[in-house]
Amino acid sequence: MADSEQSYLRDVQYRFPDRLKARSILHNRYGRGDWFAWLSSNIPLPLGGVIADVGCGAGSFWANAPQSVPSNLRLRLFDISQGMVDAARASIGAMQRWHDVEVSVADVAALPLADASADTTIAIHMLYHLADPASGLKEMARVTREDGVVAVVLNPAGTMAELSALARAPFGDADPRPEPLSSEQGMVLMRGEFASVDVVRYNDELRVTDPVDLLGYLGSLPIADKPGVMEKLAAAVEDAFRRSDGVFTINKASELLIGRR
Ligand SMILES: C[S@@+](CC[C@H](N)C(=O)[O-])C[C@H]1O[C@@H](n2cnc3c(N)ncnc32)[C@H](O)[C@@H]1O
C-alpha cells in the first residue's frame, strides 16, 4: 500500500470512531443482533488466555462481548490510529469488566509482542486494509503460540451488493472503489500460512427503513470525501427508497477463518 493510502486510513478514515460508528448503525439496527455473541462463541477464548486483537478499532468486540466470555482474559489490543486506541481504552476502561488490558498504537506489520506470546490472535474486518495481507498473517502467526489460533474475519466477494450499487451511482459506470480482499482470497492466504483453516459463515439480511441510516453509511465511505458526491448519494438513496416501497433490503455475509499450525 502506498504511504498515502496508509495515512488516509490512519489520519482520515479511522482517525476517530465516528465513521465506523455510522456503518455499525446499519448492522446493529437492522441486523440479526447477535454478531458479538456469534463471534465470541466461535473464536477460541481460553480462560486466562492472552488475546491479541489487531486493528481493534474502538474495541467494540470487548465492549459488547457477552457475559459468557471469561473476564480474566489478558487483552492486548492494537490499532494504527491513535483516535481508535483512545476510544477503545475509554470504552473498555469504563466497563470495569476487563482487568488486564493494554491498548497500543501499532501496525500489524510489526506487533510489539514476543514470539508465541498470544493464545489467540484476531483480526476482525481489517486484513483487507493491508498492502501485503500475507505478511500481516505471518506476523500474527509469529506472535501466536504453536497450538494457538489466528482468527480472521473477512467478507465474501459480492456481499452487500445492493449497497455497493448505490455507492457506484454517482460515478456512472466507473467503479471508484477497489474490490477489497474477500474471504475467499483470504482463505488462500491462510492456507499458505496454516496447516488447517476452518470457516464459519454468518449470513444476515438488513431491511433498512430509514434513509438517513443508509446515507450515514454511504457518507462514511472514502468515496464521500470527493466534492459533490454526497449530493449524488442522497439522490440515489431517495430513488432507491421510492422504488422499494420504503424498505431497502441488503444481503450480507461475513466469514470467520480460523487458522491452526
Ligand atoms: C473496519 S475497522 C475494524 C475495527 C474492529 N476490528 C471492529 O471490528 O470493529 C479496521 C481497523 O483496522 C485498523 N487498521 C488498518 N490498517 C492497520 C494496520 N496496518 N495495523 C493495525 N491496524 C490497522 C484501522 O485503523 C481500523 O480501526
The ligand as an SDF file (V2000), in Angstrom:
LIG
                    3D

 27 29  0  0  0  0  0  0  0  0999 V2000
  -13.0550   -1.7790    9.6700 C   0  0  0  0  0  0  0  0  0  0  0  0
  -12.1550   -1.3350   11.1130 S   0  0  0  0  0  0  0  0  0  0  0  0
  -12.4970   -2.7330   12.1650 C   0  0  0  0  0  0  0  0  0  0  0  0
  -12.3090   -2.4240   13.6260 C   0  0  0  0  0  0  0  0  0  0  0  0
  -12.6320   -3.5590   14.5900 C   0  0  0  0  0  0  0  0  0  0  0  0
  -11.8460   -4.7420   14.3520 N   0  0  0  0  0  0  0  0  0  0  0  0
  -14.0890   -3.8930   14.5270 C   0  0  0  0  0  0  0  0  0  0  0  0
  -14.4710   -4.9780   14.0640 O   0  0  0  0  0  0  0  0  0  0  0  0
  -14.8890   -3.0370   14.9600 O   0  0  0  0  0  0  0  0  0  0  0  0
  -10.4500   -1.6000   10.6520 C   0  0  0  0  0  0  0  0  0  0  0  0
   -9.4480   -1.1200   11.7030 C   0  0  0  0  0  0  0  0  0  0  0  0
   -8.1380   -1.5750   11.3210 O   0  0  0  0  0  0  0  0  0  0  0  0
   -7.2130   -0.5330   11.6120 C   0  0  0  0  0  0  0  0  0  0  0  0
   -6.0340   -0.7630   10.7510 N   0  0  0  0  0  0  0  0  0  0  0  0
   -5.9230   -0.5440    9.4210 C   0  0  0  0  0  0  0  0  0  0  0  0
   -4.6970   -0.8710    8.9860 N   0  0  0  0  0  0  0  0  0  0  0  0
   -3.9960   -1.3140   10.0730 C   0  0  0  0  0  0  0  0  0  0  0  0
   -2.6690   -1.7880   10.2770 C   0  0  0  0  0  0  0  0  0  0  0  0
   -1.8120   -1.8540    9.2550 N   0  0  0  0  0  0  0  0  0  0  0  0
   -2.2980   -2.1650   11.5080 N   0  0  0  0  0  0  0  0  0  0  0  0
   -3.1670   -2.0570   12.5570 C   0  0  0  0  0  0  0  0  0  0  0  0
   -4.4460   -1.6070   12.4310 N   0  0  0  0  0  0  0  0  0  0  0  0
   -4.8530   -1.2380   11.2050 C   0  0  0  0  0  0  0  0  0  0  0  0
   -7.9650    0.7470   11.3160 C   0  0  0  0  0  0  0  0  0  0  0  0
   -7.3860    1.8830   11.9400 O   0  0  0  0  0  0  0  0  0  0  0  0
   -9.3650    0.3990   11.8530 C   0  0  0  0  0  0  0  0  0  0  0  0
   -9.5230    0.7720   13.2060 O   0  0  0  0  0  0  0  0  0  0  0  0
  1  2  1  0
  2  3  1  0
  2 10  1  0
  3  4  1  0
  4  5  1  0
  5  6  1  0
  5  7  1  0
  7  8  2  0
  7  9  1  0
 10 11  1  0
 11 12  1  0
 11 26  1  0
 12 13  1  0
 13 14  1  0
 13 24  1  0
 14 15  1  0
 14 23  1  0
 15 16  2  0
 16 17  1  0
 17 18  1  0
 17 23  2  0
 18 19  1  0
 18 20  2  0
 20 21  1  0
 21 22  2  0
 22 23  1  0
 24 25  1  0
 24 26  1  0
 26 27  1  0
M  CHG  2   2   1   9  -1
M  END
$$$$
